[in-house]
Amino acid sequence: MKIWVDADACPAVIKEILFRAAERLGVRMTLVANHPLRVPASKLIAFVQVSSGLDVADSEIVNRVGAGDLVITADIPLAAEVVEKGASALNPRGEMYTAENVRDRLSMRDFMEGLRRDGIDTGGPAPLGPRDRQTFANSLDKFLSNYARYNQKNGL
């Protein structure tokens, strides 16, 4: 299992939570972005810089992600693609995208995008707050704990 981070739009505070979790649990993590990022010096944490362009980082993640991996992203189309490949996706607010809910989220996103294209102000998401950070940390911890239990139970 590996953690992939759609790092272009991932808040710094979420990246810090991820860095600590990767080190604490010995989980490999790769951040993918189209601009340079500073990442801690670690054998577990890697950075891949891709060229600029629409969805270039997303495509890189989709090409590299494997079943059982975890992708951190707020991008619902990316989440839908990785879930389709058997990976899991978690957004920075702590919501896990699953095969059961990602299509509904994608439909709502497309609907809202259509409203915005028609000139309707739909507002944006609220700023990431302390409750969001805690929810994310709890969801990440739950996912990683479940993964560790599964591996232990199955001798992996």
N, C-alpha and C positions, 0 to 999 in steps of 0.2 A: 504494500500500500504506500502510496505517495500522495502528498498534498501539492496541488497546483494552485497558484494564486494569479488571478486576473488582476495584475498589479497596477495597471494604469489608473484605475478608479478606486482602488482599495484604500480606505482611510489608513493613515499612519498608525493610529492607535490599534487598529485591527491587525496590521502587520506585526506590531510589537507583541501582541498576544500570541500570534502564530509563531514568531521567532522563539518565544519562551517555551511554547508547547513542543515544538520540534526538538529543541535541545533537551527538555525535561524527559521526553518520551522516546527519544532516539528515532524520530520519524523524518524521512527525507522530504524536503520541500523545495519546490522550484517556483520562483516568481517569474512571470512573463510580462514584459512591457515593451513599448516602442520608444521609450526614453530611458536614459541611464538611471539606475537606482542604487542607493547604498544598502548593502545587506551585511549582516554580521559575518565575520570570518568564521566559517564553520564547515566541517566536512558534510554536514547534513543539509545546508542551505545553499541553493544555487540560484543563479539569475540568468535568464535568457533574454537578450534584447533582440527584438524583431524590427523590421523596417516599418516606417510609418505607413498608415493606410487604414481604411475602414476594415475592421474585424481581422486584421493580420494577427494580432495577439490571440484572439479567440480561435482562429484556425490552427495556430500553433498548438494551443492547448488540446483542441479536439484531436489533432493528429497524434499527440503524444500520450494522452490519457488512456489508462487501462481500466478494465473492470475492477471494481473495488477501491479505486482511487477516490480522493476527495478533491473537489474543485471549489475554491472560494471565489464567488462572483456575485455581483448584483445584476449581471446581464442575463435576463431571462431566456433569450434565444440560445445563448451559450449553455446555460443550465439545462435546457431541453435537450441539446445535442449530447452533452456528456451523460445525462441520465439514460438516454437512448443507448449509449455504449456500455451501460452497466456500472457507471461511476455514480458517485453521490455529489450533490452540489449544495453548498451552504452560503447564504448571503450574509453580508456584514452586519445585518440586524438579527442574525441568529435563526432565520427561517430555513429549514431544510427543504430543498426541492426533491420531490419523489416522483416516481412514475405515476402515482395517483393524483398529484396536484400540479405538476409542472405545465400540463396542457391548459388547465384552467387559468393559471397565472399568465401564460403566453397569450391566451385569447383576450384577457383583460388588458394586458399591455398593448396589444394591437388595437383594441378598441380605443384606449386612451390616446394612443399615438394618432389615430384617425381624427379624434376630436381636436387635438392640437394642430394637426394639419389644416383643419377647417377653421382655425383661428379662435377656438374656444380655449380660454385659460383654465387649465386643469390644476394649476398649482404644481408644486414639486414635493418631493419627500421632505419631511421635517429633518433638521440637522440630526446627525447621529449623537445621541445623548448617553449618559451613564447607564441608563436602563438597557439601551441597545447593546452597549459594550458588554454588560453583564450577561445578557441573553445570548450574545454570540459566544462568549467564553463558556457558558454552561452547555450550549449546543455542541460546541467543538469538543469539550471534555466528554460529553455523553457519547458522541460518535466514536472518539478515540478509545474510550473505555469499552464500548461494545465491540469494537474491532479487536482489541487486545484479548477480551474474554473469548471471542470466537476463535482466535488463533490458539489460545491456550487450550480450549476445549477440544480443538481438532488437531492438536499437536503440530501446529504450523510454526 
